[in-house]
Amino acid sequence: MAARMLKACVLGTLLCQVWSSTETQLDKDELRPQALHLWRNQGKGLARVKRDWIIPPIRVLENSKQVPEDLVQIKSDKIFTGEVIYKLEGPGVDQDPKNLFEIDDKTGIIRSKRPLDREKYNSFTLKAFALSPSGERLENPTTIEIVVLDQNDNRPAFTQREFTGTVAEFSVPGTSVMSVSATDADDPMTDNAYLSYSIIGQESIPANAITKTMFGINNQTGAIYTRDVGLDREVVKSFRLKLQVADMGGMGLTSEGVAIIHVSDINNHAPQFSPTMYTMAAVENRKDYEIGRVNVTDEDDRGTANWEAKYFVSNNPEGSFAIITDPSTNQGVVTVIKPLDYETQDKYFLILTVENVNRLSNKAPNLPVSTATVAVIVVNENEAPHFREDPIQIVVPESVVPGTLLKSNIAYDPDNSDLRYDISRDPERWLDIDRDTGDIIAKRTFNMRSPYVKNNIYNAAVKVTDADGMSTIATVAITLKETNDFPPQLFPLSGSICRDASLTSSGLVLTAVDEDLPPHAAPFIFKMPDDASINWTVIQVNDTHSLLQPLVELDAGEYAVTVLVLDSGSPALGAYAQVNVTVCLCDSFGDCKSEAGAVFGSSVGISFFALIIIIASIVILLLLLLLAVAVTTCGRRHHIKKGTGLLIGDSEDDIRDNVFNYDEQGGGEEDENAFNIDLLWNPLDAPSTPGSYYPVSGVPRGKQPLRKDAPHNLPSPTYPRRPPANPTDIEDYINDGLEAADNDPNVPPYDTALIYDYEGEGSLAGSLSSIASGSSDGDQDYDYLNEWGPRFQKLANMYDPR
């Protein structure tokens, strides 16, 4: 009924506006035929009208079930002059969302075609046109505003499925805990979106730990707060609240939600020792190790700073003990951080206190700080002996007398055990030690020049051992002080000075050296003995050098001068040195002249021509001597014994050793001129006849190597090859050799004469074909002949045809 009344009012208003409008005067010259929908781009060529349509907003209720529904009717005053066609455009008509509205082009009634949803489109702005049948715009387009009225068709909804908050235990009433929120899709300007919050349920965790209502909520803002006292973390851990939100100020649609509130812990419980007395044992001479643990209890939330404990130790004047917290168990770990000494103190009583990392809350009970007592018993342990110093420092002179006590009372044993001492390292064996007392004694005199002395320090090592076998080694650093052990030496011990030079410019530079080190070496002092200071003097040049000079003009010759040199040691050591000085004539460069130069350059003595005559006479005598020797040698060469030949003399040596004949291979049996054996060897010194020709007992026999191509049915030779005895000429010598070769099956070829060569007196060597072998033929290895090249290939095949 209300809708009908509203439509009647709208239609009445529209009709009044239409009837009250005046006729629009149009310029006939500007009117032109238009297409049906071309008015959308017009406006520039239209005549101004006196009035426009004025239509108030049209209100349409969303979700209306009466569709299609007439909303409004529009008319043009041109309807009395002719036919008018109405058109409508805009969102909901020909723009998205389309097909929501339409207009009757004859009557001008605007209708809704479908139900509207305000949450999607809360208003529509449309334009209405009045056109002639030819498409001419009869009126200016008018704007029609359609407003969608809201209905409470949306429930409110919480913004989270579950809200989470925290409140400290023992919070006072009115303490803000958290806020919840919700939204409603309805029009926020209406009661449809006016929300109201409430708590409709409470559960404690653990269940039924607290039954009274502990929380309230602001129904307009959704802020949750505490309503009562009694929130104890040790009693209740959290709460689960069931929430409700409703629109229409709490009278409309509703939704439910959940809020979880955790009760947070405060440090309202101080840690307490349990128990308060402890006994622990600690081994002496050890550090940085655990000796025990203490326990505490704390009812605050485990793993938080309100529960974690901090320990303090008192009655610990030496700072030998410390206590730290085990983060997983909250126990106090007692440790020894400095070595304990049983002999000094065998028991300790420690006082421990404890507190939390966080400060204790003012809501905690007022209790005294918890304390505990720890009795630490020190356990005795056999300790190794200790040196009183390490390294052991000793300073002695290098010339210390053997047997001198160098160091005593070098070690002690904390357990008062008997000690035994040994030298652990002493590369020079300079030291000795008393095995019972540990006295270090010099065994020998020290030497600063030892390779084991570095920077005047000699390092050794001693070991001390107690009765239980515990031992300790310490270094002995012996600093050697230099002593004056060696006198200085003078160099050079010979030299020359010029005779004709002035006394002040001539002299011999002397250098002193000392094997000692400062301060027992330079500067040196040079002196002359009283008996030598008449003709000579020594002048100090610097700390190590001096100049030896004659005091008077001396003749050329050799002079022995004694010089004394002293070092700077305490006491000073000195040595006499004899310096051989040659006084000579010198050339312009200051060098001594040779004897001939001295003679030539001197105006005293024989003349130059007399010297030439003497030298020529000496040369002639030498030539005559050489001529006499040559004549004597030639006479001896022509003195030959009768019947001995030219090459055979009185010498027992065989001339064969000195004669070499090259490029003569011989011509076989017919060549009798190839060699003259008589000129090559001494028949009187010929070797004895071999046993194979003239058998004699005791002659050694050797087995000859067999040729692989020799007949195997012939006997092996039973004699070593020897030259025939006493041949008188070459013919007999060759015949004897031929006979021997013909009868020897091991010497090829069988009908070829062998040419022998005399190899010296007493030679045991035979021919190549009869080399003696001390082993069987099967043991011989001739493979090496193959390595000698192609020239020896034939020989290799003869003895090893493989």
Secondary structure, 3 states (H helix, E strand, C coil): CHHHHHHHHHHHHHHHHHHHCCCCCCCCCCCCCCCCCHHHHCCCCCCCCCCCCCCCCEEEECCCCCCCEEEEECCCHHHHCCCCEEEEECECCCECCCCCEEECCCCCEEEECCCCCCCCCCEEEEEEEEECCCCCECCCCEEEEEEEECCCCCCCEECCCEEEEEEECCCCCCCEEEECCEECCCCCCCHHHCCEEEEEEEEEECCCCCCCCCEEECCCCCEEEECCCCCCCCCCCEEEEEEEEECHHHCCCEEEEEEEEEEECCCCCCCEECCCEEEEEEECCCCCEEEEEECEECCCCCCCCCCCEEEEEECCCCCCEEEEECCCCCCEEEEECCCCCCCCCCEEEEEEEEEECCCCCCCCCCCCCCEEEEEEEEECCCCCCEECCCCEEEEEECCCCCCCEEECCCEECCCCCCCEEEEEECCCCCEEECCCCCCEEECCCCCCCCCCEECCEEEEEEEEECCCCCEEEEEEEEEEECCCCCCCEEECCEEEEECCCCCCCCCEEEEEECCCCCCCCCCCEEECCHHHCCCEEEEECCCCEEEEEECCCCCCEEEEEEEEEECCCCCCCEEEEEEEEEEECECCCCCECCHHHHHHCCCCCCCHHHHHHHHHHHHHHHHHHHHHHHHHHHHHHCCCCCCCCCCCCCCCCCHHHHCCCCCCCCCHHHCCCCCCHHHCCCHHHCCCCCCCCCCCCCCCCCECCCCCCCCCCCCCCCCCCCCCCCCCCHHHHHHHHHHHHHCCCCCCCCCCCCCCCCCCCCCCCCCHHHCCECCCHHHCCCHHHHHHCHHHHHHHHHHCCC
